Amino acid sequence: MVLSILCVSLIWFSGGNKILHADTLPNDLGKAVTEIENLDEMRSHLASFLESTPDKPTPDTFKQVCKPVGMKMKQLGEENGWQTKQIAKKYRNPNHAPQNLQEVMALAKFEQDENLKGFWQPEIVDGVKGTKYYRRINVESSCLACHGLKNERPSFVQQKYPQDLAYNFHVGDLRGMYSVFIPEDAIEALKDN
Ligand code: HEC
C-alpha cells in the first residue's frame, strides 16, 4: 500500500519536472548547480586531505570537513536568497533530518536510482512558488574515518552527537542530499538586474 502510494507519487514527481516552464528555469538554477558541485568537491578534498596526512588528526583537524560545508551552504543561501539544506535519513546533526514529504520522496528517488545525480522540480515552500534543486551525496572512502564503524568514530563525534545516526556507511552508499530552493522572487530579481 505504502509502496504503491510512493510509486504513484514518484510518477507524479517526474511529470512535475516536465511542466516546469522554460521561463522559470532561472540562470540561478545553473548557478545553484555549479555552487553545489564546488561545495561537494570541497568536502571531498577536505576529507581526502585528512585521510592522507601522516600526522594523527587532532580534534581540531577532525572538525574541518563537514562543518565548513554546512557554513558555506548557509552563506550561499544568504547571498542568493535561496533556502539551502543538507538532508539525510541517517543524520548526524538533527537539523538535517528530512522535514516533509517532498524531502522524504527525493531521498527515496536517489535511493532507488543510484545513477540519479540530481534533479529539480517546481515546489511551493511556505506559500512561495519556486524551483527546488536536489543533488545526491555519496560516501567515499575518505568519509569512513567519521562515518564508518560506530565504535571507530572520533571521540569528538561520539561526545558532541549523542543521537548520531550517520555511521556504518560503506563506499558508494547514499549519504544524503543537498537541496536548494530558489523562490520565484529571486528569479525575478535576477531578471531585473
Ligand atoms: C572529520 C570527520 C568527518 C569526515 C572525514 C566526514 N564527515 Fe561528514 N560529518 C561530520 C560531522 C561532525 C558532521 C555534523 C556536522 C554538523 O553539525 O552540521 C557531518 C555531517 C555530514 C553531512 C550532513 C548530514 C548530517 O548527517 O548531519 C553529510 C551529508 C556528510 N557529513 C557527508 C560526508 C561525506 C560525503 C564525507 C566524505 C567525503 C564526510 N561527510 C566526511 C564529520 C565528518
Residues whose N, C-alpha, C, O or C-beta is under 5 A from the ligand:
A	BS01	HEC	R43 S44 A47 T61 F62 K63 V65 C66 K67 G70 Q86 A88 K90 Y91 R92 N93 H96 I137 N138 V139 E140 S142 C143 A145 C146 A166 R175 G176
